[in-house]
Amino acid sequence: MLKLPNDGPATGRPLSDVLAGDGPAAITLAIARAQPALAARLAAGRLHGDPEAVVGTNDSGDKQKALDVAAHHHMLDALAAAGVGRVLSEEAEEVVTLNPGGAWDVAMDPIDGSGSIGIGAPLGMLYSILPAAAEGFLRKGRAVVGAGYASFGHSLDFGWSLGDGTHVAGYDAEADQFRLSHERVQLKPTASTIAYNASNERHWSPGLQAWVQELRQGKDGPRGRDFNMRWLAAAVGELHRILLKGGAFLYPADRRPGYENGRLRLIYECCPIAFLVEQAGGIASDGRQPILDRQPQGLHEMVPLFFGAREEVETILSHLAISKG
């Protein structure tokens, strides 16, 4: 392995020590251990076949790529072995039962950002853990007891929370294990980097357009400072960057057909993100209320999402309120 002048032995506690225990901790560890195989297949690209070959369409109308479906089944195997009862996945229209009577259920997006498969862009996965209950997955996010993500980039990183703060581990390939790299991450209340798709600005509400115009004016405008804009086209990639570097993210509803209610899935994308962001001291909202307070109306319901630095998200929400009168 390439060595840098200041490289030494790998540091950080092994994830297996940090997540010792059963229940949600054991499920979290099982999910983490399933990620290196996904990262390795992504890294192999087209060497063994085409990971972005379209093989179907999911419930939301998005094209399913070969890696989407393979990741879905890979994760089902890992969750079944961990004793998970039921799974809600972006890649399955209905809930999948793995272990009838299991005490814990999992909602997941096996590959987030799959539109960028094959070009080396950041991808990842998202999940949340809930106690098994008669109402299934149609519960507010406050029922979530654990959530996390994997980030597949030039490093393989795994972030999680069991309600005791948000933590991040990095994958040590030499030892074939994750090691704790960031403990109890805390988001700065202010943001200097904002993640959004600028091509959609013209479809936004007037209040939101006024907010972004203030940003663009930088230190010469009412905000009195400059901002950077970035867009990775993968919510999990933005989440990982914002947790470690700060900032805010928005994917609002807009006037385009099919986007009137936002475009991110409430249960298995927005709720895990919101759980992690709140545990790190930030805010996650649908524009009207905290994401974790929203009552799901359907398994694959789409909603707007704003998350990140507390002060910036509050500023965005105040502009949205102006639009709504």
Phi, psi and omega in degrees: 000142177300133180247135173267160183304329182258011180289141175221196178299151178301138181246171179095139180295141175300142181300329179297333176280321182293322185255037176291133180137183180245193180062223183303327179295316180293322178294318178301316179295320179296321178295317179299315183293342178277348187284323182303324179295321177293317179298320180294320180292322176298316181296333180285344177054233183267008185298328182245010184142180185261106182290343181258012176297131181284124183239359180173190179225134180274182185298333182274359180090003179278143177291133177268128177265162184306320181289328175305308185290319179296319179295321177303310182289325177299315181289324176301318179298316181294320182287325177297316179294334180274000177087012180296138182284299183227155182227132168254122183234147174301334186266012177222130183296320183251164176293138180260125177268125181254310182227094180307132181087001178299146186279345186226142177244157181228134171251136186210153165247102189300322176223109178267136181084025187294349173298342180257012177301135174095357181239008176080007180283159180299134174230178178183193174219156180229148178205160169220154181244133179229149171296140177300138181207158184299326181281000175065227186267357181274060179233153176299154181297345177296345177282345182295135179250348179197149179206164180186183181205159167242142177241118179260103178223219175288346169234161174256115183239149182227119178249147182202164170211141172244026180091009181240036185099169179255132185233157180226138176237150176250149182275124176263100186295326181297321181263354182054052177202156174275146176232140181298127180243330180221122182249132179050064178300138177235124179284135172295143183291336179256158182233142173243348178238129183240134180252117176197162179270101186297338182292345183263000186306320185293345180265355184284168175292157181303319180297319180289324176294324177295320179299314184289330175294323176297321177297315184296332179286344175055221185291346178272355182251193184295339180281335174073014177204162183270152178232151171256148176241133178221151180212114182264349182063027174210114184302323182292326176294319177295319179301312182298315180295318182292321178299321184270330186241349182091170179126189180216157184228143171215137170225083186281167166291154176211187189278353182289143176303130181092352181242008184297334181246023184085185185221353179265146185280129186298307194286316188250001171243301186290318182296314176301316179299314182298318179301313181293318182293316178297321178295339179263009176090009180259191181236143171224122187223158172265007182103343179237326185207162175303139180307319184289349177263356184279133179275117179296140177256348180199159184297326184244029182301139177258144180216161171289159179215131174229125180210160175130219185304130187305309186294320182290319178296321177298323177295317177300314182296325178293324177290324177296321181296325177297319179298325185276355177074000000 
